[in-house]
């Protein structure tokens, strides 16, 4: 046990401490707000303890922390041998959603696990795909930059890796997760070592495959998006459609307006009382804005900027190709969740229902986010260990 704590202390000393401290504070802040946002929902709607969602989220964070400890102590050179098997397991879980998935809010994206509850395989798919595609970039870096025709086979593998799960997730009507995975792939692909002409050809191919896929879906079922999904695109002036499509967004506006500059105080939100459905999940920022106000909420945005900045800084400092692309992918992953969640809440884009990093209730996403940050920290650790060896 003493050796375990000694090793943990050593790892902590080698981590990027500013990033570590801010992310820990972020998760703790999220736990606090999950209690205040979910208290009424837990007691009145589900007849459970006020702290029910707090303990559920805390349980998931402990699981995520345990897995993160393993990741932080695992050398990244072993990723090459492990990641393909992890990807296949996650792909298998996504496929299992078709016969066994549980439908929530129109999307069949939850898989019941006996004795555990439900998990969302598409959330695991995001960081796993980031690691796998980064390993492919590293392994075939020279090939992608050459004129060897074999590079087209590897580009095909990349497309299969990163487009298969988003396509399956889209069919399962989880539009938000599909868009985030495509955004991650788009950024990583554009920053990849692949030659510019090959990128243009690949984009054209993706466009053609998209048109074919959309045509097949429309011919088979008569529509591309369900009525519930289509209704979300009617997001302009939501308060004029309060009784239909604008209900959730308009109540979010009301919450933010009531919060003003200084907020109503912790626990004093009015909109959590049955106005915003499940306020501890995708709309939690509306409750935070109502209770803390604009001035205090600005620190949340500053914290997000800081986290992404630190991750990108680690990306530029790492001496491995896989490290560079994994960190870029994780930064994009976090940014995409922020953009889609808050963009929907502020009525700038359709509300698609994705978690807000660090703050929203959601066990699968919390575990995935913690593991992603642990991978980033591992690259920072390896860079510091290399400097230590070089100096000695």
C-alpha positions as a Python dict, from the first residue, in 0.01 Angstrom:
ca = {
    (1, 'X'): (0, 0, 0),
    (2, 'X'): (288, 236, 86),
    (3, 'X'): (449, 166, -250),
    (4, 'X'): (115, 236, -423),
    (5, 'X'): (81, 578, -258),
    (6, 'X'): (445, 655, -330),
    (7, 'X'): (395, 578, -698),
    (8, 'X'): (75, 784, -705),
    (9, 'X'): (258, 1080, -549),
    (10, 'X'): (531, 1046, -810),
    (11, 'X'): (274, 1048, -1092),
    (12, 'X'): (97, 1353, -949),
    (13, 'X'): (429, 1540, -933),
    (14, 'X'): (488, 1463, -1301),
    (15, 'X'): (141, 1570, -1416),
    (16, 'X'): (43, 1907, -1560),
    (17, 'X'): (-67, 2048, -1222),
    (18, 'X'): (-262, 2352, -1348),
    (19, 'X'): (-472, 2121, -1569),
    (20, 'X'): (-509, 1867, -1287),
    (21, 'X'): (-623, 2126, -1031),
    (22, 'X'): (-874, 2295, -1263),
    (23, 'X'): (-1028, 1965, -1377),
    (24, 'X'): (-1063, 1839, -1017),
    (25, 'X'): (-1232, 2167, -915),
    (26, 'X'): (-1452, 2145, -1225),
    (27, 'X'): (-1574, 1793, -1139),
    (28, 'X'): (-1640, 1898, -776),
    (29, 'X'): (-1832, 2206, -894),
    (30, 'X'): (-2034, 1980, -1122),
    (31, 'X'): (-2121, 1748, -833),
    (32, 'X'): (-2240, 2043, -624),
    (33, 'X'): (-2465, 2168, -902),
    (34, 'X'): (-2603, 1822, -978),
    (35, 'X'): (-2732, 1816, -617),
    (36, 'X'): (-2900, 2157, -642),
    (37, 'X'): (-3039, 2101, -993),
    (38, 'X'): (-3173, 1749, -933),
    (39, 'X'): (-3310, 1783, -578),
    (40, 'X'): (-3671, 1849, -678),
    (41, 'X'): (-3665, 1601, -967),
    (42, 'X'): (-3529, 1325, -741),
    (43, 'X'): (-3780, 1370, -459),
    (44, 'X'): (-4102, 1459, -644),
    (45, 'X'): (-4073, 1274, -973),
    (46, 'X'): (-3875, 965, -877),
    (47, 'X'): (-3943, 958, -499),
    (48, 'X'): (-3579, 902, -404),
    (49, 'X'): (-3333, 1088, -180),
    (50, 'X'): (-3235, 1447, -257),
    (51, 'X'): (-2877, 1323, -297),
    (52, 'X'): (-2967, 1030, -526),
    (53, 'X'): (-2808, 1176, -842),
    (54, 'X'): (-2514, 1310, -643),
    (55, 'X'): (-2420, 962, -522),
    (56, 'X'): (-2484, 807, -863),
    (57, 'X'): (-2251, 1059, -1026),
    (58, 'X'): (-1996, 1023, -746),
    (59, 'X'): (-1997, 646, -803),
    (60, 'X'): (-1922, 697, -1173),
    (61, 'X'): (-1646, 946, -1093),
    (62, 'X'): (-1484, 692, -859),
    (63, 'X'): (-1497, 432, -1137),
    (64, 'X'): (-1350, 687, -1379),
    (65, 'X'): (-1079, 777, -1128),
    (66, 'X'): (-984, 410, -1085),
    (67, 'X'): (-956, 356, -1460),
    (68, 'X'): (-763, 684, -1490),
    (69, 'X'): (-503, 559, -1241),
    (70, 'X'): (-443, 259, -1467),
    (71, 'X'): (-417, 483, -1775),
    (72, 'X'): (-174, 724, -1607),
    (73, 'X'): (56, 435, -1518),
    (74, 'X'): (35, 269, -1862),
    (75, 'X'): (305, 364, -2113),
    (76, 'X'): (153, 502, -2433),
    (77, 'X'): (371, 274, -2646),
    (78, 'X'): (136, -9, -2546),
    (79, 'X'): (-167, 167, -2694),
    (80, 'X'): (-90, 17, -3035),
    (81, 'X'): (-150, -339, -2908),
    (82, 'X'): (-453, -262, -2690),
    (83, 'X'): (-662, -4, -2869),
    (84, 'X'): (-792, -216, -3157),
    (85, 'X'): (-940, -466, -2911),
    (86, 'X'): (-1097, -190, -2702),
    (87, 'X'): (-1242, -38, -3021),
    (88, 'X'): (-1394, -372, -3124),
    (89, 'X'): (-1553, -412, -2780),
    (90, 'X'): (-1707, -63, -2801),
    (91, 'X'): (-1824, -132, -3158),
    (92, 'X'): (-1986, -452, -3031),
    (93, 'X'): (-2168, -256, -2759),
    (94, 'X'): (-2295, -7, -3019),
    (95, 'X'): (-2424, -294, -3235),
    (96, 'X'): (-2595, -450, -2932),
    (97, 'X'): (-2807, -136, -2905),
    (98, 'X'): (-3011, -252, -3207),
    (99, 'X'): (-3164, -560, -3035),
    (100, 'X'): (-3125, -458, -2669),
    (101, 'X'): (-3105, -78, -2660),
    (102, 'X'): (-3330, 133, -2440),
    (103, 'X'): (-3502, 430, -2602),
    (104, 'X'): (-3484, 761, -2415),
    (105, 'X'): (-3615, 1086, -2567),
    (106, 'X'): (-3649, 923, -2908),
    (107, 'X'): (-3290, 789, -2928),
    (108, 'X'): (-3198, 423, -2880),
    (109, 'X'): (-2857, 498, -2730),
    (110, 'X'): (-2870, 337, -2385),
    (111, 'X'): (-2765, -23, -2320),
    (112, 'X'): (-2898, -190, -2001),
    (113, 'X'): (-2626, -373, -1807),
    (114, 'X'): (-2756, -608, -1531),
    (115, 'X'): (-2638, -500, -1186),
    (116, 'X'): (-2495, -171, -1315),
    (117, 'X'): (-2774, 19, -1487),
    (118, 'X'): (-2744, 169, -1834),
    (119, 'X'): (-2441, 283, -2030),
    (120, 'X'): (-2407, 490, -2346),
    (121, 'X'): (-2160, 312, -2579),
    (122, 'X'): (-2133, 611, -2815),
    (123, 'X'): (-1968, 810, -2535),
    (124, 'X'): (-1697, 545, -2497),
    (125, 'X'): (-1654, 545, -2875),
    (126, 'X'): (-1536, 907, -2886),
    (127, 'X'): (-1208, 880, -2688),
    (128, 'X'): (-1141, 525, -2811),
    (129, 'X'): (-1171, 637, -3175),
    (130, 'X'): (-945, 936, -3107),
    (131, 'X'): (-670, 707, -2976),
    (132, 'X'): (-708, 452, -3256),
    (133, 'X'): (-699, 706, -3539),
    (134, 'X'): (-395, 876, -3379),
    (135, 'X'): (-214, 542, -3369),
    (136, 'X'): (-291, 494, -3740),
    (137, 'X'): (-153, 843, -3815),
    (138, 'X'): (166, 758, -3630),
    (139, 'X'): (212, 410, -3777),
    (140, 'X'): (163, 520, -4138),
    (141, 'X'): (292, 878, -4113),
    (142, 'X'): (552, 840, -4388),
    (143, 'X'): (316, 640, -4610),
    (144, 'X'): (48, 912, -4591),
    (145, 'X'): (304, 1172, -4704),
    (146, 'X'): (438, 957, -4990),
    (147, 'X'): (315, 883, -5343),
    (148, 'X'): (278, 512, -5266),
    (149, 'X'): (-67, 394, -5379),
    (150, 'X'): (-93, 176, -5068),
    (151, 'X'): (-176, 493, -4877),
    (152, 'X'): (-530, 478, -5017),
    (153, 'X'): (-588, 148, -4836),
    (154, 'X'): (-489, 309, -4506),
    (155, 'X'): (-711, 612, -4571),
    (156, 'X'): (-994, 366, -4630),
    (157, 'X'): (-920, 207, -4292),
    (158, 'X'): (-935, 553, -4131),
    (159, 'X'): (-1275, 619, -4284),
    (160, 'X'): (-1405, 283, -4164),
    (161, 'X'): (-1275, 341, -3811),
    (162, 'X'): (-1419, 685, -3764),
    (163, 'X'): (-1735, 679, -3977),
    (164, 'X'): (-1880, 338, -3891),
    (165, 'X'): (-1984, 415, -3532),
    (166, 'X'): (-2122, 765, -3615),
    (167, 'X'): (-2331, 605, -3894),
    (168, 'X'): (-2468, 340, -3656),
    (169, 'X'): (-2531, 606, -3390),
    (170, 'X'): (-2719, 821, -3642),
    (171, 'X'): (-2941, 526, -3733),
    (172, 'X'): (-3012, 488, -3360),
    (173, 'X'): (-3137, 851, -3372),
    (174, 'X'): (-2859, 995, -3154),
    (175, 'X'): (-2789, 1296, -3374),
    (176, 'X'): (-2584, 1488, -3114),
    (177, 'X'): (-2325, 1214, -3060),
    (178, 'X'): (-2299, 1153, -3436),
    (179, 'X'): (-2225, 1520, -3502),
    (180, 'X'): (-1962, 1535, -3228),
    (181, 'X'): (-1782, 1224, -3359),
    (182, 'X'): (-1786, 1368, -3711),
    (183, 'X'): (-1652, 1701, -3581),
    (184, 'X'): (-1366, 1523, -3402),
    (185, 'X'): (-1282, 1325, -3714),
    (186, 'X'): (-1302, 1638, -3931),
    (187, 'X'): (-1054, 1834, -3719),
    (188, 'X'): (-813, 1541, -3682),
    (189, 'X'): (-837, 1459, -4053),
    (190, 'X'): (-765, 1817, -4161),
    (191, 'X'): (-465, 1828, -3923),
    (192, 'X'): (-344, 1483, -4030),
    (193, 'X'): (-24, 1402, -4222),
    (194, 'X'): (-234, 1304, -4526),
    (195, 'X'): (-145, 1501, -4841),
    (196, 'X'): (-374, 1788, -4936),
    (197, 'X'): (-486, 1633, -5264),
    (198, 'X'): (-575, 1310, -5084),
    (199, 'X'): (-774, 1508, -4827),
    (200, 'X'): (-975, 1672, -5105),
    (201, 'X'): (-1039, 1335, -5270),
    (202, 'X'): (-1141, 1183, -4937),
    (203, 'X'): (-1381, 1470, -4861),
    (204, 'X'): (-1541, 1420, -5204),
    (205, 'X'): (-1572, 1046, -5133),
    (206, 'X'): (-1731, 1111, -4792),
    (207, 'X'): (-1978, 1350, -4955),
    (208, 'X'): (-2076, 1089, -5215),
    (209, 'X'): (-2110, 817, -4950),
    (210, 'X'): (-2322, 1055, -4743),
    (211, 'X'): (-2555, 1125, -5035),
    (212, 'X'): (-2588, 752, -5107),
    (213, 'X'): (-2647, 669, -4741),
    (214, 'X'): (-2909, 944, -4699),
    (215, 'X'): (-3084, 831, -5019),
    (216, 'X'): (-3100, 470, -4896),
    (217, 'X'): (-3243, 578, -4557),
    (218, 'X'): (-3506, 800, -4720),
    (219, 'X'): (-3606, 528, -4970),
    (220, 'X'): (-3629, 267, -4695),
    (221, 'X'): (-3820, 457, -4425),
    (222, 'X'): (-3955, 758, -4614),
    (223, 'X'): (-3769, 1019, -4407),
    (224, 'X'): (-3417, 1104, -4286),
    (225, 'X'): (-3487, 1256, -3945),
    (226, 'X'): (-3771, 1162, -3711),
    (227, 'X'): (-4042, 1414, -3620),
    (228, 'X'): (-3877, 1467, -3280),
    (229, 'X'): (-3542, 1541, -3449),
    (230, 'X'): (-3697, 1768, -3711),
    (231, 'X'): (-3882, 1967, -3444),
    (232, 'X'): (-3547, 2062, -3290),
    (233, 'X'): (-3452, 2251, -3607),
    (234, 'X'): (-3738, 2491, -3536),
    (235, 'X'): (-3523, 2672, -3280),
    (236, 'X'): (-3564, 3037, -3383),
    (237, 'X'): (-3757, 3254, -3135),
    (238, 'X'): (-3832, 2959, -2902),
    (239, 'X'): (-4057, 3153, -2663),
    (240, 'X'): (-4309, 3208, -2946),
    (241, 'X'): (-4344, 2828, -2955),
    (242, 'X'): (-4349, 2783, -2577),
    (243, 'X'): (-4619, 2515, -2573),
    (244, 'X'): (-4450, 2304, -2842),
    (245, 'X'): (-4089, 2295, -2966),
    (246, 'X'): (-3957, 2597, -2774),
    (247, 'X'): (-4055, 2491, -2422),
    (248, 'X'): (-3714, 2374, -2293),
    (249, 'X'): (-3503, 2647, -2457),
    (250, 'X'): (-3744, 2924, -2357),
    (251, 'X'): (-3737, 2812, -1994),
    (252, 'X'): (-3358, 2814, -2020),
    (253, 'X'): (-3380, 3177, -2135),
    (254, 'X'): (-3607, 3257, -1841),
    (255, 'X'): (-3361, 3095, -1598),
    (256, 'X'): (-3064, 3290, -1736),
    (257, 'X'): (-3265, 3614, -1736),
    (258, 'X'): (-3378, 3562, -1376),
    (259, 'X'): (-3017, 3500, -1271),
    (260, 'X'): (-2908, 3841, -1399),
    (261, 'X'): (-2560, 3957, -1309),
    (262, 'X'): (-2533, 3813, -960),
    (263, 'X'): (-2773, 3515, -954),
    (264, 'X'): (-3046, 3406, -714),
    (265, 'X'): (-2807, 3213, -488),
    (266, 'X'): (-2707, 2848, -460),
    (267, 'X'): (-3015, 2625, -442),
    (268, 'X'): (-3258, 2908, -521),
    (269, 'X'): (-3334, 2821, -884),
    (270, 'X'): (-3702, 2844, -978),
    (271, 'X'): (-3680, 2677, -1316),
    (272, 'X'): (-3571, 2342, -1169),
    (273, 'X'): (-3923, 2307, -1027),
    (274, 'X'): (-4067, 2113, -1323),
    (275, 'X'): (-4013, 2394, -1576),
    (276, 'X'): (-3694, 2252, -1728),
    (277, 'X'): (-3717, 1873, -1775),
    (278, 'X'): (-3435, 1681, -1603),
    (279, 'X'): (-3241, 2003, -1528),
    (280, 'X'): (-2936, 1817, -1395),
    (281, 'X'): (-2853, 1676, -1740),
    (282, 'X'): (-2820, 1868, -2067),
    (283, 'X'): (-2972, 2196, -1942),
    (284, 'X'): (-2772, 2224, -1621),
    (285, 'X'): (-2602, 2547, -1731),
    (286, 'X'): (-2942, 2720, -1726),
    (287, 'X'): (-2972, 2634, -1356),
    (288, 'X'): (-2610, 2740, -1291),
    (289, 'X'): (-2673, 3070, -1471),
    (290, 'X'): (-2990, 3128, -1269),
    (291, 'X'): (-2822, 3059, -936),
    (292, 'X'): (-2480, 3217, -993),
    (293, 'X'): (-2548, 3495, -1245),
    (294, 'X'): (-2350, 3618, -1545),
    (295, 'X'): (-2044, 3744, -1357),
    (296, 'X'): (-1974, 3417, -1173),
    (297, 'X'): (-2061, 3209, -1481),
    (298, 'X'): (-1789, 3389, -1674),
    (299, 'X'): (-1540, 3191, -1463),
    (300, 'X'): (-1688, 2870, -1608),
    (301, 'X'): (-1607, 2989, -1961),
    (302, 'X'): (-1258, 3096, -1852),
    (303, 'X'): (-1205, 2751, -1700),
    (304, 'X'): (-1310, 2584, -2026),
    (305, 'X'): (-1069, 2802, -2223),
    (306, 'X'): (-791, 2721, -1977),
    (307, 'X'): (-851, 2343, -1996),
    (308, 'X'): (-847, 2340, -2377),
    (309, 'X'): (-539, 2568, -2382),
    (310, 'X'): (-345, 2337, -2147),
    (311, 'X'): (-436, 2029, -2353),
    (312, 'X'): (-322, 2197, -2675),
    (313, 'X'): (-3, 2309, -2502),
    (314, 'X'): (70, 1948, -2406),
    (315, 'X'): (0, 1855, -2770),
    (316, 'X'): (266, 2097, -2895),
    (317, 'X'): (521, 1983, -2636),
    (318, 'X'): (483, 1606, -2679),
    (319, 'X'): (752, 1435, -2884),
    (320, 'X'): (530, 1162, -3036),
    (321, 'X'): (295, 1179, -3330),
    (322, 'X'): (30, 981, -3139),
    (323, 'X'): (51, 1225, -2849),
    (324, 'X'): (5, 1526, -3072),
    (325, 'X'): (-306, 1390, -3239),
    (326, 'X'): (-462, 1236, -2927),
    (327, 'X'): (-435, 1567, -2740),
    (328, 'X'): (-580, 1754, -3040),
    (329, 'X'): (-866, 1503, -3054),
    (330, 'X'): (-940, 1538, -2681),
    (331, 'X'): (-940, 1919, -2705),
    (332, 'X'): (-1182, 1898, -3000),
    (333, 'X'): (-1395, 1646, -2810),
    (334, 'X'): (-1438, 1883, -2514),
    (335, 'X'): (-1489, 2191, -2733),
    (336, 'X'): (-1753, 2017, -2948),
    (337, 'X'): (-1954, 1918, -2640),
    (338, 'X'): (-1940, 2276, -2507),
    (339, 'X'): (-2037, 2426, -2844),
    (340, 'X'): (-2331, 2193, -2913),
    (341, 'X'): (-2465, 2197, -2556),
    (342, 'X'): (-2447, 2573, -2498),
    (343, 'X'): (-2530, 2656, -2860),
    (344, 'X'): (-2856, 2464, -2820),
    (345, 'X'): (-2928, 2616, -2477),
    (346, 'X'): (-2871, 2969, -2609),
    (347, 'X'): (-3094, 2902, -2912),
    (348, 'X'): (-2810, 2943, -3165),
    (349, 'X'): (-2833, 2587, -3300),
    (350, 'X'): (-3083, 2301, -3260),
    (351, 'X'): (-3098, 2151, -2910),
    (352, 'X'): (-2958, 1800, -2954),
    (353, 'X'): (-2908, 1691, -2594),
    (354, 'X'): (-2539, 1629, -2531),
    (355, 'X'): (-2369, 1658, -2187),
    (356, 'X'): (-2185, 1972, -2084),
    (357, 'X'): (-1826, 1876, -1986),
    (358, 'X'): (-1764, 1841, -1609),
    (359, 'X'): (-2107, 1977, -1517),
    (360, 'X'): (-2386, 1758, -1659),
    (361, 'X'): (-2508, 1442, -1489),
    (362, 'X'): (-2406, 1137, -1690),
    (363, 'X'): (-2191, 846, -1578),
    (364, 'X'): (-2071, 716, -1914),
    (365, 'X'): (-1967, 1061, -2031),
    (366, 'X'): (-1795, 1143, -1700),
    (367, 'X'): (-1589, 823, -1719),
    (368, 'X'): (-1498, 889, -2084),
    (369, 'X'): (-1397, 1248, -2007),
    (370, 'X'): (-1182, 1146, -1708),
    (371, 'X'): (-1008, 875, -1911),
    (372, 'X'): (-943, 1121, -2195),
    (373, 'X'): (-782, 1368, -1954),
    (374, 'X'): (-578, 1085, -1799),
    (375, 'X'): (-439, 998, -2145),
    (376, 'X'): (-342, 1363, -2198),
    (377, 'X'): (-170, 1367, -1857),
    (378, 'X'): (17, 1047, -1944),
    (379, 'X'): (177, 1219, -2242),
    (380, 'X'): (282, 1507, -2019),
    (381, 'X'): (430, 1257, -1771),
    (382, 'X'): (629, 1083, -2045),
    (383, 'X'): (764, 1415, -2171),
    (384, 'X'): (883, 1510, -1821),
    (385, 'X'): (1037, 1164, -1765),
    (386, 'X'): (1226, 1199, -2093),
    (387, 'X'): (1360, 1542, -1990),
    (388, 'X'): (1465, 1397, -1655),
    (389, 'X'): (1658, 1114, -1824),
    (390, 'X'): (1817, 1355, -2071),
    (391, 'X'): (1935, 1587, -1794),
    (392, 'X'): (2083, 1299, -1599),
}
